[in-house]
Amino acid sequence: MTLHAELRVQRDDFTLELDLAIEPGEVVALLGPNGAGKTTALRALAGLLTGGRVRVGESTWDDLPAEKRPIGVVFQDYLLFAHMSALDNVAFGLRARGTRKAEANVIALEGLRQVGLAEFARAKPRTLSGGQAQRVALARALATSPELLLLDEPLAALDATTRLRVRSELGRHLQNYPGHTLLVTHDPLDAMVLADRIVILEDGRVVQQGTPREVVRQPRTDYVAHLVGLNFYRGVASGTEVRLDGGGTLTIAEPSEGPVHVVFPPSAVSLFPAKPAGSPRNTWQAVVSGIEQHAHTTRVDLAGSPAVLADITTATVAELRLQPGDTLWVSLKATEIHTYAR
Ligand SMILES: Nc1ncnc2c1ncn2[C@@H]1O[C@H](COP(=O)(O)OP(=O)(O)OP(=O)(O)O)[C@@H](O)[C@H]1O
């Protein structure tokens, strides 16, 4: 049954106003910048803050204190009990709910087996790697067969390589989990890879939601555009011309009318020392304001009308002898520009 949450929390002058619906088996990612209200939402769902109404089918959790809510939580730093074995950690929630020790241990061992750690049942948390501790935390959260699994930045404490592996493992476990999952993260990759649907929270409100594909293709705020690495503008279209709100005009290939968002990838932008002649492109002059080396490309930040990000090859950087303050010509094909209604 669908889980419905209505979260209304006031903390000093911050207001969280978030409605969520999560289907069984669905993984929803709550993504947002620092201070957007993600932790507040999580705490309200868990019953640790007042202002969270949760309903699953006919039953409501409003009168349930935190420890009675059918919830499993994986925290960013796992919070495993250091003095307990992996098995006792996983059995903890069952024991707290009154399950007898022998039965709790059987369920906990099966949980450890499912995350591939049965042979570590007796290990103490400090002897486990970061990835293993994360799996124990997941097994612990799932041991009580919760209705709602809350993942709070579950990969944040891992180094980049471990993170990659654990992310795909976690994805597999989530696929097998029949309950509702809410993943709280500020890492867009976690959200893109793990979630069926992404809800973007800014300043306590939902600014956009959709499948990872929809969010990547059609960002609706500067924050989302930045996350997915696209040049992003607001403008007003008239046929194949878009007048941008912040200055500048772009020619697009597909005619459109009225207020639109305009996006294109930095890789679609070319830079030239002189005005490129005779092509059906958008060209304008811009000044280099920043140069940043990425893994395989160089990201150039250009001030102009409009300002733009360009990804160019290291060879081009060398050829142009790029320096901050240089004036260049920006060139962009109309066919690379994507517009959608605001
Ligand atoms: N105990 C508190 N009392 C009053 N205001 C608080 C309290 N805790 C958090 N806030 C405020 O609530 C807002 C949301 O904070 P929250 O921690 O939920 O954001 P977040 O999205 O989880 O951010 P981060 O990614 O940095 O963890 C912030 O403006 C914060 O200042």
The ligand as a Gaussian input file, in Angstrom:
#p B3LYP/6-31G(d) Opt

LIG

0 1
 N       17.600000      22.103000      16.153000
 C       17.274000      23.054000      15.292000
 N       16.638000      24.169000      15.698000
 C       16.301000      25.141000      14.826000
 N       16.549000      25.076000      13.515000
 C       17.176000      23.996000      13.047000
 C       17.558000      22.937000      13.896000
 N       18.164000      21.991000      13.135000
 C       18.135000      22.447000      11.870000
 N       17.551000      23.646000      11.810000
 C       17.338000      24.449000      10.597000
 O       16.498000      23.728000       9.729000
 C       16.893000      23.928000       8.374000
 C       17.028000      22.608000       7.658000
 O       18.092000      21.852000       8.205000
 P       18.347000      20.327000       7.834000
 O       19.439000      19.840000       8.730000
 O       17.058000      19.592000       7.854000
 O       18.839000      20.452000       6.337000
 P       19.556000      19.336000       5.443000
 O       18.903000      19.425000       4.109000
 O       19.518000      18.031000       6.133000
 O       21.014000      19.885000       5.354000
 P       22.426000      19.065000       5.326000
 O       22.560000      18.514000       3.937000
 O       23.407000      20.158000       5.605000
 O       22.350000      18.029000       6.402000
 C       18.176000      24.742000       8.417000
 O       17.854000      26.072000       8.095000
 C       18.629000      24.626000       9.836000
 O       19.275000      25.829000      10.237000

